Amino acid sequence: MPGFTGGVEIPEILKPPQEDSAREDRPHGAGQGPGAEPVVDASPAGAPAGEEAAAAPPRRMLLRPRLSGWSNPLLLLAAGLLVAGAVLGNWFALGLGWLIAYASRRLTPVESKWAVLGLPGAAAAAGIVWLWGRTERRWGDPIATGHMNDAVTETWPWVVRGAAVASALFLVWRSQRRR
C-alpha cells in the first residue's frame, strides 16, 4: 500500500504453499469452484523455497507495477477541456469537461459533486460578493444606479472562467491520487 510503513512480516506467509499438505487440509472440492484461481508457484525454477522466496517481492507487486507520471488520463482530459473552455470561452468544452468529471468513476460521489457543483458554486458566491462590494462602494468601480445588468454582464464570464479553472485544478490534484 502506498504510504504504509512498518508492519508484521510472517515468514510462513512468504513461502509458497505446499501442494500435498494444502490438498489434504481442504475438504473435497474446496477451491475448485468456477471463480477459483489455480495455485501457481511464484518461485524461480530450481530455487529453494527458503530464503530466496522470502526475499522475492510478492506476486501482486510484479503484476501491478507502480505507475509514474500522470495516472488518470480521463480526468486530465476533463481538466484540459475545462481550461480550454475557459481560455476560448467555449461552452461546449466547459460542459463536456464538467460532464466527464461528474460521470468519472475515479472520483467518489462527493468529489465529483464538489468538482462540478461545489467549486462553481463557490465561484458564483465570489462573483456575488464582488458585485455587492461594488454596490456598497467598498472596492472596484461603483455601480451606477440602474446599471446592475451591465455589471453582471461584465462579471459573469470571469466567474465562469474562475469556476472552470478551479474545477480543473481540483481534477488534476485528484487524478494523481493512488487507490
N, C-alpha and C positions, 0 to 999 in steps of 0.2 A: 504494500500500500504506500502511496506517496506520502511522505511526511511522517511515516511511522518509524520510530526508532526504538531499539531495545526489544524486549520480549523474551519468551521462553523458547529455547530450542531443545527438542527432544530427539536424540539421535535415532530412536526406533522409527520415527515418522519419516526421516530422510532416506531410510533404506527401502529398496523395492520390496514389494510383498512376496512372500514365499508361495509359490504355486500350490504345492502339495498341502500345506497346512491351511491355506486360505480356502481351498475347496472342501476340506474335511470339516471346517468350522461352520460353513454355510449350510443351511437346510437345502434340500433338493430343489433346484430351480431358482434359488435366490440370485438376484443379479443377472438373470437370463431373460428378463422381460424385454419388450420392444424398445424401451428407452435406455437400456443398459449399455454402458460402454465397455468394450473389451479391455482387459488389463494388458498394458504394453510395458515391456521392460525398457526403462529410460537409460539404463547404464550402457556405456560403450561395450562393444563386443570384446570379450576376453578380460574385462576389468573386474576385479574382485568387488563384491558388494559392500565392502567395508569402508575404508577411508575415502576413496575416490568418489564414491556415491554420495557421501556426506558433503564433500567439497563441491560437487557439481551443483549448478543452480537448479532450482525447481523447474519442472517441465513447463508449467504455465508461463514462466518468465521467458522461456525460449519461444513459446508460441506467440506471446504478445509483447514484442519489444517496445520500449519506450519511444514515443513519437517526440520528435523535437520540432520546434518551429510552430507554424500555425496549425492548430489541431482541429478546427471545425470550419470547413470552407463554406457551409451553408449560412452560418451566422455571419461570417465575414462578407459573404455576398450581400446579405441583408444590410450590413453596415455600409458597404460600398454604395449600394443603391440609395441609402438614406443620405449619405454625404453628397453623392452626385445629384440627387433631387434637391438638396439644399443649395448647392452651388448653382445649378442650372435653373432652379425654380420649376422643376418638372413634377407635377402632381402624381403622374403615373408611377415614376420611380419611387417617390415617397410612399405611396400606397402599397406598392409591391414590397418594398423593404419592411414596412410595418406588418404586412400580411405574413411574410416569411418568418419574421420574429415571433408573431403570435402563434403560428402553426408549428414552430420548431419543437421537436421532441427533446432536444438537448437541454432546453431551459425548463425549469419547473414551472407549473402554472402561475405561481406568484411572480417569478422572474419575468415570464412573458407578459403578464399584465402590467408589471412595473415598467417594462421597456416600451410597451405600446400605449398604455393609458397613464401611468404614474408620472413619468418624466415629461410627456407632452402636457399633462395637467399642471405640473409644476411650472413649465414654461408659460402656459396661459396665465397662471396666477402671477408670475413675474411681470407679464405684459399688463395685466390689470393694475398691479401696484405701480408700474411705470406711468400709466395714464392717470391714476389717482394722484400721484406726486406732481404731475404736470398741472392738473386742475387745481390743486391746493397751492401751487406756486412754490413747491419745495425743491424741485430740480427740473432741468430742461427748460425749453421754451414754454411759457404758459399757454394753455389752450384758450383761445378766444371764445367768448360766449357764442353758442350756436355752431361751433366748428368741431364738435366731438367726432362726427363721422369722418372728417378729414384726418383727425389724429389717429383714429382706429385704422383707417385705410393705410396710413403710413407705418403703423406699428405692427399689424398682424403678420406681414411677410417675415419680419425679423423674429417674431415669436415662433412661427412655424419652422424657420431655419434653425433657431436655437433648440427647439424640441427634437428636430431630426438629428442634429449633431450630438445632443445629449444621449439620445437613444443609440446612436451609432457607437459612441464611446462605451456605453454600457454593454452593448453586444460584443464589442471587441474584447472587453475585460472578461465577460462571462464565457466567451468562446475558448479562452485559454485555460479554463478550469479543467482539471483532470477528474474523471469519475472514478 
